[in-house]
Amino acid sequence: MSHTASQTWLSNKTKEFEAWVRVRDMMEYVAPNSPFTPKTFEEWIAHRLAWMEEERGQLISQAITKRMMANGRGEQVPVTPVLGGKELPDGRGLVLARETIWVSQRDYPTVRNWAPWPSYEELKHEGDDRSKSGYSRFPPLPRGRGNDTVNWKQRAPVKQYRFDEVGRPVWELGSIHTQYPESEMHRFVESSLLAELGLCAPRKQAMEVSNILQGPGKC
């Protein structure tokens, strides 16, 4: 049986349509309900034109920047380290000094219980299996370490820090708390911070936060 090495000529419109069909079929599997996916070939062409125009603008901007730097008018501004290079030994974040996952593990390996990378079964369960069932895809939950004989579903999830919590329920109108117990107030203002700033004595922390929430007052 003989084979030919000849190639079939395709017009640019045909090539673009075939590219659109491939993307359409793939997105029906990956994100069938995405509002950002072009639904028709005309929308695909408009998307491609907008992308090409954006790419053209970036190339022009890069060319202008290179020309300015060549002429000595584009001197780079030196970037200084955060907090002047001061290191925080407690492993807390630089925003409000709260516990957070956004701190390098290499610098503070003993501060947190780091979860291992999810296995293939976890990724498949939270990805493909959820998508086939009509649910959204989600990254697997970070779970504690375990030996090889323990199923990943049996490993407890790593507790989330309060600073990293998202998606809290929005209280309906009229159900917002106006009175906060002392245990809830502690998470708003640290007593050590108040004492360091000299605003209030640590024992008066609850009273100070209550005044802030309910109206002006004195320490």
Z-matrix of the N, CA and C atoms (Angstrom, degrees):
N
C 1 1.457
C 2 1.529 1 109.49
N 3 1.287 2 117.28 1 126.32
C 4 1.461 3 121.82 2 -176.27
C 5 1.524 4 110.28 3 -92.58
N 6 1.322 5 114.67 4 152.17
C 7 1.449 6 121.65 5 177.52
C 8 1.516 7 109.00 6 -124.46
N 9 1.286 8 116.88 7 146.49
C 10 1.455 9 121.21 8 179.26
C 11 1.513 10 110.67 9 -104.52
N 12 1.310 11 115.91 10 148.86
C 13 1.464 12 121.78 11 179.73
C 14 1.520 13 111.32 12 -100.90
N 15 1.308 14 117.92 13 8.91
C 16 1.451 15 120.93 14 -178.54
C 17 1.524 16 110.75 15 -73.03
N 18 1.311 17 116.62 16 153.95
C 19 1.447 18 123.29 17 -179.96
C 20 1.522 19 109.95 18 -114.65
N 21 1.330 20 114.74 19 144.27
C 22 1.457 21 120.48 20 179.50
C 23 1.522 22 109.54 21 -88.38
N 24 1.325 23 115.61 22 131.06
C 25 1.463 24 119.83 23 -180.00
C 26 1.516 25 109.33 24 -79.59
N 27 1.328 26 116.10 25 133.74
C 28 1.455 27 121.98 26 177.56
C 29 1.514 28 108.59 27 -125.73
N 30 1.297 29 116.31 28 140.97
C 31 1.456 30 120.75 29 177.16
C 32 1.525 31 109.85 30 -73.59
N 33 1.324 32 115.68 31 161.58
C 34 1.465 33 120.12 32 179.42
C 35 1.526 34 111.65 33 -62.09
N 36 1.335 35 116.67 34 -35.09
C 37 1.453 36 120.25 35 178.75
C 38 1.517 37 111.13 36 -65.46
N 39 1.359 38 116.50 37 -40.98
C 40 1.466 39 120.15 38 178.58
C 41 1.524 40 110.80 39 -65.69
N 42 1.340 41 116.99 40 -42.21
C 43 1.465 42 119.97 41 178.39
C 44 1.529 43 111.09 42 -61.81
N 45 1.327 44 116.39 43 -41.56
C 46 1.459 45 120.01 44 -180.00
C 47 1.517 46 111.16 45 -66.66
N 48 1.334 47 116.62 46 -38.03
C 49 1.457 48 119.82 47 179.08
C 50 1.530 49 110.88 48 -66.75
N 51 1.328 50 117.64 49 -39.60
C 52 1.461 51 120.29 50 177.56
C 53 1.528 52 110.68 51 -65.10
N 54 1.322 53 116.55 52 -38.21
C 55 1.466 54 119.21 53 176.12
C 56 1.523 55 110.95 54 -63.90
N 57 1.306 56 117.42 55 -40.26
C 58 1.458 57 122.07 56 177.85
C 59 1.525 58 111.07 57 -62.84
N 60 1.339 59 117.71 58 -41.63
C 61 1.463 60 121.69 59 179.77
C 62 1.519 61 110.27 60 -62.97
N 63 1.334 62 117.65 61 -41.55
C 64 1.464 63 120.11 62 179.23
C 65 1.529 64 111.27 63 -63.56
N 66 1.330 65 116.19 64 -44.29
C 67 1.465 66 119.45 65 179.13
C 68 1.525 67 110.72 66 -65.84
N 69 1.314 68 117.61 67 -41.54
C 70 1.466 69 120.94 68 -179.77
C 71 1.516 70 111.49 69 -60.96
N 72 1.336 71 117.12 70 -46.46
C 73 1.465 72 120.35 71 -179.73
C 74 1.516 73 111.51 72 -64.74
N 75 1.327 74 116.80 73 -38.39
C 76 1.462 75 120.15 74 179.88
C 77 1.529 76 110.96 75 -67.50
N 78 1.340 77 117.60 76 -43.68
C 79 1.455 78 120.52 77 -177.95
C 80 1.515 79 112.03 78 -69.87
N 81 1.314 80 118.91 79 -26.15
C 82 1.464 81 120.42 80 175.06
C 83 1.516 82 111.44 81 -65.00
N 84 1.327 83 116.36 82 -25.71
C 85 1.457 84 120.67 83 178.69
C 86 1.533 85 111.55 84 -90.56
N 87 1.334 86 116.20 85 -40.72
C 88 1.463 87 120.53 86 -175.21
C 89 1.524 88 111.65 87 -79.73
N 90 1.334 89 117.20 88 -50.32
C 91 1.473 90 121.60 89 -176.13
C 92 1.523 91 109.07 90 -141.87
N 93 1.325 92 117.64 91 76.98
C 94 1.473 93 119.82 92 -174.55
C 95 1.523 94 113.93 93 -65.79
N 96 1.340 95 118.19 94 -26.30
C 97 1.467 96 120.78 95 -176.32
C 98 1.520 97 113.05 96 -106.44
N 99 1.323 98 117.04 97 16.39
C 100 1.465 99 119.90 98 -178.56
C 101 1.525 100 110.61 99 -69.08
N 102 1.352 101 117.48 100 128.93
C 103 1.471 102 119.86 101 178.22
C 104 1.527 103 112.88 102 -77.09
N 105 1.331 104 117.73 103 -6.68
C 106 1.455 105 121.15 104 -176.31
C 107 1.524 106 112.74 105 -97.37
N 108 1.311 107 117.92 106 -3.73
C 109 1.458 108 121.36 107 -179.02
C 110 1.518 109 110.14 108 -85.84
N 111 1.335 110 118.78 109 128.34
C 112 1.469 111 120.02 110 176.23
C 113 1.520 112 110.97 111 -59.73
N 114 1.325 113 116.52 112 131.80
C 115 1.457 114 121.59 113 -176.49
C 116 1.528 115 112.80 114 -92.94
N 117 1.330 116 117.75 115 -22.44
C 118 1.456 117 121.83 116 -178.71
C 119 1.526 118 109.54 117 -129.57
N 120 1.326 119 115.54 118 166.38
C 121 1.454 120 120.14 119 178.65
C 122 1.526 121 111.48 120 -64.58
N 123 1.326 122 117.02 121 -33.99
C 124 1.462 123 120.40 122 177.99
C 125 1.536 124 110.86 123 -65.15
N 126 1.336 125 117.24 124 -41.42
C 127 1.461 126 120.34 125 176.93
C 128 1.528 127 110.96 126 -65.26
N 129 1.335 128 115.86 127 -34.81
C 130 1.462 129 119.81 128 177.62
C 131 1.531 130 110.99 129 -64.42
N 132 1.327 131 117.10 130 -42.45
C 133 1.459 132 121.03 131 179.00
C 134 1.531 133 110.22 132 -64.03
N 135 1.340 134 116.56 133 -42.69
C 136 1.462 135 119.71 134 178.22
C 137 1.536 136 111.06 135 -62.71
N 138 1.324 137 116.67 136 -39.49
C 139 1.465 138 121.23 137 177.50
C 140 1.522 139 110.91 138 -63.54
N 141 1.323 140 116.69 139 -43.39
C 142 1.463 141 120.94 140 -179.96
C 143 1.533 142 111.49 141 -64.76
N 144 1.329 143 116.47 142 -41.04
C 145 1.457 144 119.82 143 179.06
C 146 1.528 145 111.11 144 -64.81
N 147 1.342 146 116.47 145 -41.31
C 148 1.467 147 119.87 146 178.74
C 149 1.531 148 110.46 147 -64.56
N 150 1.324 149 116.63 148 -39.46
C 151 1.467 150 120.22 149 179.32
C 152 1.523 151 110.64 150 -66.19
N 153 1.340 152 117.48 151 -42.51
C 154 1.460 153 121.08 152 179.58
C 155 1.528 154 110.85 153 -65.02
N 156 1.330 155 116.93 154 -37.09
C 157 1.459 156 120.15 155 178.22
C 158 1.524 157 110.97 156 -66.94
N 159 1.318 158 116.69 157 -39.98
C 160 1.466 159 120.32 158 176.98
C 161 1.524 160 110.80 159 -65.39
N 162 1.323 161 116.79 160 -41.41
C 163 1.458 162 120.65 161 177.85
C 164 1.525 163 110.79 162 -62.90
N 165 1.321 164 116.75 163 -39.81
C 166 1.468 165 120.79 164 178.14
C 167 1.531 166 110.54 165 -63.49
N 168 1.340 167 116.97 166 -42.56
C 169 1.457 168 119.97 167 178.09
C 170 1.515 169 112.59 168 -61.96
N 171 1.332 170 117.27 169 -38.88
C 172 1.459 171 120.22 170 178.66
C 173 1.523 172 111.57 171 -66.17
N 174 1.335 173 116.88 172 -39.79
C 175 1.463 174 119.69 173 178.70
C 176 1.530 175 111.22 174 -64.70
N 177 1.337 176 116.21 175 -40.07
C 178 1.465 177 119.73 176 178.10
C 179 1.523 178 110.56 177 -64.65
N 180 1.340 179 116.25 178 -42.74
C 181 1.470 180 120.13 179 179.44
C 182 1.524 181 111.00 180 -63.34
N 183 1.327 182 117.86 181 -40.40
C 184 1.461 183 120.74 182 178.24
C 185 1.526 184 111.31 183 -65.29
N 186 1.342 185 116.80 184 -39.46
C 187 1.462 186 119.64 185 179.36
C 188 1.519 187 111.18 186 -65.14
N 189 1.341 188 117.28 187 -39.98
C 190 1.472 189 120.83 188 178.57
C 191 1.525 190 110.35 189 -65.32
N 192 1.329 191 116.40 190 -41.38
C 193 1.465 192 120.21 191 179.67
C 194 1.524 193 111.09 192 -63.29
N 195 1.328 194 117.36 193 -43.72
C 196 1.469 195 120.43 194 178.84
C 197 1.520 196 111.15 195 -62.97
N 198 1.329 197 117.42 196 -39.09
C 199 1.458 198 120.33 197 -179.74
C 200 1.527 199 110.35 198 -67.23
N 201 1.334 200 117.90 199 -40.24
C 202 1.461 201 120.77 200 178.81
C 203 1.527 202 110.83 201 -65.42
N 204 1.325 203 116.91 202 -40.28
C 205 1.464 204 119.73 203 178.90
C 206 1.520 205 110.87 204 -66.71
N 207 1.355 206 116.54 205 -35.66
C 208 1.468 207 119.23 206 178.28
C 209 1.516 208 111.03 207 -66.69
N 210 1.333 209 117.69 208 -30.50
C 211 1.463 210 121.94 209 179.42
C 212 1.528 211 112.86 210 -87.18
N 213 1.330 212 117.23 211 0.49
C 214 1.453 213 120.86 212 177.73
C 215 1.504 214 114.76 213 81.32
N 216 1.350 215 118.03 214 14.64
C 217 1.466 216 120.78 215 -178.64
C 218 1.522 217 112.41 216 -103.93
N 219 1.298 218 116.60 217 3.31
C 220 1.460 219 119.47 218 -177.78
C 221 1.515 220 112.48 219 -119.47
N 222 1.307 221 116.60 220 50.95
C 223 1.453 222 120.14 221 -179.31
C 224 1.523 223 110.70 222 -64.10
N 225 1.309 224 115.67 223 133.75
C 226 1.459 225 121.10 224 -178.87
C 227 1.527 226 110.40 225 -75.94
N 228 1.312 227 114.75 226 138.95
C 229 1.466 228 121.15 227 177.84
C 230 1.527 229 108.16 228 -83.56
N 231 1.310 230 118.55 229 124.83
C 232 1.468 231 119.81 230 -179.73
C 233 1.530 232 110.88 231 -64.99
N 234 1.321 233 115.18 232 137.87
C 235 1.458 234 122.28 233 179.66
C 236 1.521 235 108.39 234 -101.04
N 237 1.311 236 116.51 235 118.70
C 238 1.460 237 121.33 236 -178.73
C 239 1.525 238 109.83 237 -90.86
N 240 1.310 239 118.53 238 153.35
C 241 1.466 240 121.33 239 178.52
C 242 1.526 241 111.89 240 -63.24
N 243 1.319 242 116.09 241 153.43
C 244 1.456 243 121.51 242 178.47
C 245 1.528 244 109.53 243 -64.25
N 246 1.319 245 116.13 244 135.92
C 247 1.464 246 123.17 245 -179.30
C 248 1.508 247 111.88 246 57.69
N 249 1.341 248 116.20 247 30.09
C 250 1.452 249 119.91 248 178.17
C 251 1.516 250 114.22 249 67.01
N 252 1.328 251 117.38 250 21.50
C 253 1.455 252 121.05 251 -179.67
C 254 1.511 253 114.73 252 86.32
N 255 1.322 254 117.92 253 3.43
C 256 1.461 255 120.95 254 179.86
C 257 1.520 256 110.45 255 -69.02
N 258 1.312 257 117.21 256 133.20
C 259 1.453 258 122.90 257 -179.17
C 260 1.530 259 110.03 258 -100.19
N 261 1.339 260 115.67 259 138.11
C 262 1.458 261 121.36 260 178.15
C 263 1.528 262 108.64 261 -98.72
N 264 1.326 263 117.89 262 114.40
C 265 1.464 264 119.84 263 -173.47
C 266 1.524 265 114.47 264 -73.09
N 267 1.354 266 118.34 265 -13.41
C 268 1.455 267 119.46 266 -175.68
C 269 1.522 268 112.81 267 -85.71
N 270 1.330 269 118.59 268 -4.61
C 271 1.454 270 120.86 269 177.92
C 272 1.511 271 115.08 270 74.87
N 273 1.322 272 118.32 271 19.08
C 274 1.464 273 121.60 272 178.63
C 275 1.527 274 110.22 273 -89.03
N 276 1.341 275 115.42 274 161.35
C 277 1.444 276 120.39 275 -179.80
C 278 1.514 277 112.03 276 -72.56
N 279 1.331 278 115.90 277 158.25
C 280 1.459 279 120.76 278 -179.92
C 281 1.518 280 112.50 279 -76.78
N 282 1.335 281 118.32 280 -10.73
C 283 1.465 282 122.54 281 177.80
C 284 1.520 283 108.38 282 -97.56
N 285 1.311 284 117.04 283 111.42
C 286 1.472 285 124.67 284 177.63
C 287 1.522 286 112.91 285 63.19
N 288 1.335 287 117.39 286 9.47
C 289 1.469 288 121.46 287 178.46
C 290 1.524 289 111.94 288 52.86
N 291 1.325 290 116.06 289 42.78
C 292 1.461 291 120.99 290 -179.80
C 293 1.524 292 110.13 291 -102.22
N 294 1.335 293 115.87 292 157.17
C 295 1.456 294 120.39 293 175.18
C 296 1.524 295 109.66 294 -69.47
N 297 1.320 296 117.12 295 132.56
C 298 1.451 297 121.94 296 -176.16
C 299 1.518 298 109.65 297 -155.42
N 300 1.319 299 115.37 298 159.95
C 301 1.464 300 119.71 299 178.19
C 302 1.529 301 111.41 300 -80.32
N 303 1.341 302 117.80 301 -12.47
C 304 1.464 303 121.60 302 -174.72
C 305 1.520 304 111.41 303 -84.10
N 306 1.316 305 115.27 304 50.48
C 307 1.455 306 122.22 305 175.88
C 308 1.523 307 106.88 306 -132.88
N 309 1.316 308 117.11 307 140.17
C 310 1.448 309 121.45 308 -175.77
C 311 1.521 310 111.12 309 -61.05
N 312 1.334 311 116.69 310 129.89
C 313 1.458 312 121.08 311 177.88
C 314 1.524 313 111.18 312 -68.34
N 315 1.331 314 116.24 313 -29.87
C 316 1.458 315 120.13 314 -176.84
C 317 1.524 316 111.30 315 -64.80
N 318 1.332 317 116.68 316 -34.71
C 319 1.466 318 119.94 317 -176.94
C 320 1.524 319 112.68 318 -79.77
N 321 1.327 320 117.13 319 -30.55
C 322 1.475 321 120.95 320 -176.72
C 323 1.531 322 108.77 321 -133.35
N 324 1.342 323 118.24 322 71.52
C 325 1.472 324 119.93 323 -174.85
C 326 1.519 325 114.11 324 -71.14
N 327 1.347 326 118.83 325 -19.07
C 328 1.459 327 120.75 326 -174.72
C 329 1.516 328 112.86 327 -105.40
N 330 1.329 329 118.36 328 1.79
C 331 1.459 330 120.18 329 -175.78
C 332 1.515 331 111.29 330 -80.82
N 333 1.327 332 118.32 331 -36.51
C 334 1.457 333 121.78 332 -172.15
C 335 1.518 334 112.29 333 -123.21
N 336 1.315 335 114.45 334 160.73
C 337 1.459 336 121.46 335 174.58
C 338 1.522 337 107.78 336 -92.30
N 339 1.309 338 117.01 337 93.15
C 340 1.452 339 121.31 338 -174.78
C 341 1.519 340 110.73 339 -79.06
N 342 1.314 341 115.87 340 134.49
C 343 1.458 342 121.87 341 179.88
C 344 1.519 343 110.00 342 -85.39
N 345 1.340 344 118.17 343 142.07
C 346 1.465 345 119.96 344 175.99
C 347 1.526 346 110.94 345 -71.69
N 348 1.320 347 115.69 346 164.15
C 349 1.455 348 120.70 347 178.79
C 350 1.528 349 109.43 348 -64.02
N 351 1.345 350 119.59 349 136.70
C 352 1.474 351 120.82 350 -177.57
C 353 1.520 352 112.13 351 -62.31
N 354 1.316 353 114.95 352 149.28
C 355 1.456 354 120.81 353 -179.97
C 356 1.526 355 110.45 354 -77.34
N 357 1.324 356 115.08 355 174.09
C 358 1.466 357 119.97 356 179.17
C 359 1.521 358 110.67 357 -63.53
N 360 1.334 359 117.28 358 -37.11
C 361 1.465 360 120.21 359 -179.57
C 362 1.525 361 110.99 360 -65.01
N 363 1.352 362 117.39 361 -39.32
C 364 1.464 363 120.29 362 177.36
C 365 1.527 364 111.31 363 -64.19
N 366 1.324 365 116.53 364 -46.05
C 367 1.464 366 120.10 365 -179.71
C 368 1.523 367 111.07 366 -62.31
N 369 1.309 368 117.31 367 -39.95
C 370 1.463 369 120.91 368 -179.56
C 371 1.526 370 110.90 369 -69.85
N 372 1.337 371 116.87 370 -39.07
C 373 1.464 372 120.45 371 -178.79
C 374 1.522 373 111.16 372 -65.91
N 375 1.345 374 117.19 373 -43.45
C 376 1.462 375 120.66 374 -177.71
C 377 1.523 376 112.62 375 -84.53
N 378 1.329 377 117.86 376 -11.64
C 379 1.450 378 121.44 377 -178.41
C 380 1.516 379 112.97 378 -106.02
N 381 1.331 380 116.85 379 -84.36
C 382 1.465 381 121.64 380 -175.42
C 383 1.517 382 112.22 381 -63.03
N 384 1.352 383 116.66 382 -43.81
C 385 1.464 384 119.04 383 -176.35
C 386 1.524 385 111.48 384 -65.38
N 387 1.319 386 117.82 385 -40.45
C 388 1.466 387 120.68 386 178.36
C 389 1.520 388 110.79 387 -67.10
N 390 1.339 389 116.26 388 -38.00
C 391 1.463 390 119.36 389 179.90
C 392 1.521 391 111.25 390 -66.26
N 393 1.329 392 116.94 391 -39.82
C 394 1.467 393 120.28 392 178.90
C 395 1.524 394 111.51 393 -66.38
N 396 1.329 395 116.88 394 -28.53
C 397 1.465 396 120.70 395 -179.55
C 398 1.513 397 112.95 396 -84.62
N 399 1.339 398 117.15 397 -0.30
C 400 1.450 399 120.49 398 178.96
C 401 1.509 400 114.61 399 91.46
N 402 1.339 401 118.07 400 9.85
C 403 1.455 402 121.55 401 179.38
C 404 1.524 403 110.18 402 -104.63
N 405 1.311 404 116.08 403 167.99
C 406 1.460 405 120.65 404 179.67
C 407 1.525 406 110.38 405 -77.43
N 408 1.319 407 114.62 406 154.59
C 409 1.457 408 120.20 407 175.18
C 410 1.528 409 109.61 408 -78.32
N 411 1.327 410 115.82 409 142.37
C 412 1.452 411 121.12 410 177.31
C 413 1.522 412 108.79 411 -139.61
N 414 1.333 413 116.95 412 147.00
C 415 1.466 414 118.91 413 172.27
C 416 1.525 415 109.63 414 -64.96
N 417 1.325 416 118.48 415 147.37
C 418 1.468 417 120.50 416 178.17
C 419 1.520 418 111.65 417 -61.37
N 420 1.324 419 115.82 418 150.58
C 421 1.459 420 120.58 419 176.66
C 422 1.521 421 110.10 420 -67.94
N 423 1.333 422 118.26 421 141.40
C 424 1.470 423 119.96 422 173.40
C 425 1.520 424 109.86 423 -68.23
N 426 1.299 425 116.43 424 125.56
C 427 1.465 426 121.39 425 -177.52
C 428 1.525 427 110.25 426 -121.30
N 429 1.337 428 114.13 427 155.29
C 430 1.454 429 119.90 428 179.13
C 431 1.517 430 111.93 429 -67.46
N 432 1.302 431 114.22 430 166.16
C 433 1.462 432 119.67 431 -178.22
C 434 1.526 433 110.62 432 -76.43
N 435 1.323 434 116.02 433 154.13
C 436 1.457 435 122.62 434 177.57
C 437 1.514 436 109.78 435 -156.41
N 438 1.325 437 116.64 436 165.98
C 439 1.461 438 118.63 437 179.93
C 440 1.532 439 110.24 438 -77.29
N 441 1.321 440 116.23 439 176.00
C 442 1.460 441 121.67 440 -173.59
C 443 1.526 442 112.89 441 -68.77
N 444 1.324 443 117.77 442 -18.07
C 445 1.463 444 119.79 443 -177.44
C 446 1.525 445 113.20 444 -85.90
N 447 1.334 446 117.56 445 -9.11
C 448 1.459 447 121.96 446 -177.58
C 449 1.525 448 109.16 447 -94.16
N 450 1.340 449 116.77 448 127.05
C 451 1.454 450 120.99 449 177.33
C 452 1.519 451 110.02 450 -67.14
N 453 1.330 452 116.50 451 146.93
C 454 1.467 453 119.82 452 -175.08
C 455 1.518 454 111.50 453 -62.76
N 456 1.344 455 118.64 454 -27.04
C 457 1.457 456 120.75 455 179.01
C 458 1.526 457 112.19 456 -70.11
N 459 1.329 458 117.26 457 -21.59
C 460 1.455 459 121.08 458 -178.40
C 461 1.533 460 112.49 459 -86.70
N 462 1.326 461 118.08 460 -11.36
C 463 1.464 462 120.88 461 178.76
C 464 1.523 463 109.72 462 -82.69
N 465 1.301 464 116.51 463 129.57
C 466 1.466 465 121.40 464 -175.14
C 467 1.528 466 110.44 465 -70.27
N 468 1.329 467 117.29 466 140.59
C 469 1.477 468 120.10 467 176.40
C 470 1.523 469 111.18 468 -64.90
N 471 1.315 470 116.27 469 147.62
C 472 1.459 471 122.18 470 176.64
C 473 1.526 472 108.64 471 -71.31
N 474 1.321 473 116.80 472 133.31
C 475 1.457 474 121.48 473 -177.38
C 476 1.522 475 110.02 474 -64.63
N 477 1.315 476 115.44 475 136.25
C 478 1.459 477 121.35 476 -178.15
C 479 1.523 478 110.62 477 -84.83
N 480 1.339 479 116.31 478 143.33
C 481 1.450 480 120.47 479 176.21
C 482 1.523 481 109.84 480 -75.76
N 483 1.324 482 116.38 481 147.81
C 484 1.465 483 120.34 482 -178.26
C 485 1.519 484 111.56 483 -61.93
N 486 1.326 485 116.93 484 -34.32
C 487 1.462 486 120.34 485 -178.24
C 488 1.526 487 111.60 486 -68.22
N 489 1.341 488 117.59 487 -25.13
C 490 1.461 489 121.80 488 -177.30
C 491 1.516 490 112.97 489 -94.81
N 492 1.320 491 118.21 490 -0.54
C 493 1.466 492 120.27 491 -177.01
C 494 1.524 493 110.18 492 -71.48
N 495 1.318 494 115.07 493 137.56
C 496 1.467 495 121.67 494 177.11
C 497 1.522 496 107.93 495 -134.51
N 498 1.323 497 115.49 496 163.05
C 499 1.450 498 119.48 497 175.49
C 500 1.510 499 114.74 498 73.31
N 501 1.315 500 117.07 499 29.33
C 502 1.466 501 118.99 500 176.93
C 503 1.529 502 110.00 501 -66.07
N 504 1.324 503 118.91 502 146.03
C 505 1.474 504 119.95 503 179.80
C 506 1.524 505 111.82 504 -64.82
N 507 1.319 506 116.10 505 142.77
C 508 1.457 507 122.12 506 178.47
C 509 1.522 508 108.34 507 -89.98
N 510 1.324 509 116.41 508 122.51
C 511 1.454 510 120.19 509 -178.10
C 512 1.525 511 109.98 510 -70.55
N 513 1.317 512 115.87 511 142.70
C 514 1.457 513 120.31 512 176.74
C 515 1.523 514 110.59 513 -69.76
N 516 1.330 515 115.30 514 159.33
C 517 1.451 516 120.40 515 -178.26
C 518 1.533 517 110.12 516 -60.37
N 519 1.300 518 116.23 517 128.59
C 520 1.456 519 121.05 518 -179.86
C 521 1.512 520 113.77 519 97.39
N 522 1.352 521 117.37 520 -10.39
C 523 1.462 522 119.64 521 -179.20
C 524 1.518 523 112.41 522 -107.36
N 525 1.348 524 118.22 523 5.52
C 526 1.460 525 121.53 524 179.57
C 527 1.526 526 109.15 525 -71.67
N 528 1.333 527 114.77 526 136.33
C 529 1.459 528 119.34 527 -178.22
C 530 1.520 529 110.79 528 -66.62
N 531 1.295 530 115.69 529 136.87
C 532 1.467 531 121.59 530 172.79
C 533 1.520 532 111.28 531 -111.16
N 534 1.336 533 116.79 532 -17.17
C 535 1.456 534 121.59 533 176.66
C 536 1.524 535 108.41 534 -119.47
N 537 1.332 536 116.66 535 128.47
C 538 1.450 537 121.69 536 -178.08
C 539 1.526 538 109.22 537 -116.31
N 540 1.318 539 117.95 538 129.52
C 541 1.466 540 119.38 539 175.20
C 542 1.520 541 110.30 540 -69.29
N 543 1.319 542 114.84 541 161.67
C 544 1.465 543 119.65 542 -176.41
C 545 1.520 544 111.64 543 -60.83
N 546 1.335 545 117.50 544 -34.26
C 547 1.459 546 119.96 545 -179.90
C 548 1.515 547 111.91 546 -63.94
N 549 1.353 548 116.98 547 -30.71
C 550 1.460 549 120.16 548 177.96
C 551 1.524 550 111.78 549 -78.72
N 552 1.340 551 116.26 550 -29.51
C 553 1.461 552 119.16 551 -177.62
C 554 1.518 553 112.49 552 -71.80
N 555 1.326 554 117.71 553 -25.99
C 556 1.459 555 120.78 554 -175.90
C 557 1.523 556 112.00 555 -61.69
N 558 1.324 557 116.45 556 -27.90
C 559 1.457 558 117.97 557 -176.63
C 560 1.527 559 112.81 558 -81.10
N 561 1.328 560 117.53 559 -10.32
C 562 1.462 561 119.68 560 178.64
C 563 1.519 562 111.65 561 -83.01
N 564 1.300 563 116.89 562 -45.90
C 565 1.457 564 121.25 563 -176.47
C 566 1.520 565 108.33 564 -133.84
N 567 1.319 566 116.69 565 126.62
C 568 1.461 567 120.84 566 176.73
C 569 1.520 568 109.79 567 -76.45
N 570 1.325 569 116.81 568 136.96
C 571 1.464 570 121.05 569 -179.35
C 572 1.522 571 111.53 570 -63.74
N 573 1.350 572 116.57 571 -35.92
C 574 1.464 573 119.19 572 179.32
C 575 1.518 574 111.05 573 -64.68
N 576 1.354 575 116.40 574 -33.93
C 577 1.464 576 119.70 575 178.63
C 578 1.516 577 110.67 576 -68.00
N 579 1.337 578 117.69 577 -43.08
C 580 1.461 579 120.97 578 177.98
C 581 1.523 580 111.57 579 -61.91
N 582 1.324 581 115.78 580 -41.63
C 583 1.461 582 119.15 581 179.99
C 584 1.522 583 111.53 582 -67.23
N 585 1.359 584 115.63 583 -37.20
C 586 1.456 585 119.89 584 -179.77
C 587 1.523 586 111.53 585 -67.57
N 588 1.331 587 116.08 586 -36.63
C 589 1.463 588 120.33 587 179.76
C 590 1.516 589 112.72 588 -81.32
N 591 1.330 590 116.80 589 -14.13
C 592 1.449 591 120.37 590 179.80
C 593 1.512 592 114.08 591 73.65
N 594 1.330 593 117.31 592 22.85
C 595 1.465 594 120.17 593 -178.82
C 596 1.519 595 111.15 594 -80.76
N 597 1.323 596 116.90 595 -48.03
C 598 1.464 597 121.35 596 -179.18
C 599 1.512 598 108.06 597 -147.91
N 600 1.301 599 115.19 598 158.27
C 601 1.451 600 120.01 599 173.96
C 602 1.516 601 109.11 600 -70.03
N 603 1.335 602 119.72 601 148.11
C 604 1.452 603 121.18 602 -179.74
C 605 1.513 604 113.77 603 -55.10
N 606 1.323 605 118.13 604 -34.48
C 607 1.462 606 119.67 605 -177.23
C 608 1.525 607 111.65 606 -71.02
N 609 1.360 608 116.86 607 -15.97
C 610 1.457 609 119.43 608 179.57
C 611 1.524 610 111.79 609 -100.45
N 612 1.329 611 116.87 610 16.80
C 613 1.466 612 120.18 611 -177.65
C 614 1.518 613 111.91 612 -59.51
N 615 1.317 614 117.40 613 -47.20
C 616 1.459 615 120.17 614 -177.54
C 617 1.521 616 111.53 615 -61.12
N 618 1.351 617 116.29 616 -40.31
C 619 1.457 618 119.62 617 179.62
C 620 1.522 619 111.16 618 -65.09
N 621 1.348 620 116.76 619 -40.59
C 622 1.468 621 120.61 620 -178.69
C 623 1.528 622 110.23 621 -64.07
N 624 1.340 623 117.88 622 -47.49
C 625 1.455 624 120.85 623 -179.45
C 626 1.521 625 110.38 624 -64.89
N 627 1.333 626 117.22 625 -36.32
C 628 1.461 627 119.97 626 177.83
C 629 1.516 628 110.92 627 -62.35
N 630 1.358 629 116.62 628 -40.03
C 631 1.463 630 119.72 629 177.95
C 632 1.519 631 111.32 630 -65.22
N 633 1.316 632 117.16 631 -37.29
C 634 1.450 633 120.42 632 179.23
C 635 1.520 634 110.93 633 -64.91
N 636 1.344 635 116.22 634 -41.20
C 637 1.460 636 120.61 635 -176.61
C 638 1.528 637 112.16 636 -76.06
N 639 1.333 638 117.27 637 -34.59
C 640 1.454 639 119.85 638 -172.51
C 641 1.537 640 113.18 639 -103.36
N 642 1.307 641 118.17 640 -12.90
C 643 1.449 642 119.28 641 -179.50
C 644 1.508 643 110.83 642 148.45
N 645 1.325 644 118.20 643 173.73
C 646 1.473 645 121.29 644 -179.32
C 647 1.520 646 111.28 645 -66.35
N 648 1.315 647 114.62 646 149.11
C 649 1.458 648 119.99 647 179.04
C 650 1.507 649 110.55 648 -166.25
N 651 1.296 650 116.84 649 -173.40
C 652 1.455 651 122.46 650 -179.88
C 653 1.507 652 108.93 651 -118.04
N 654 1.356 653 114.76 652 158.27
C 655 1.452 654 120.34 653 179.94
C 656 1.520 655 109.50 654 -72.04
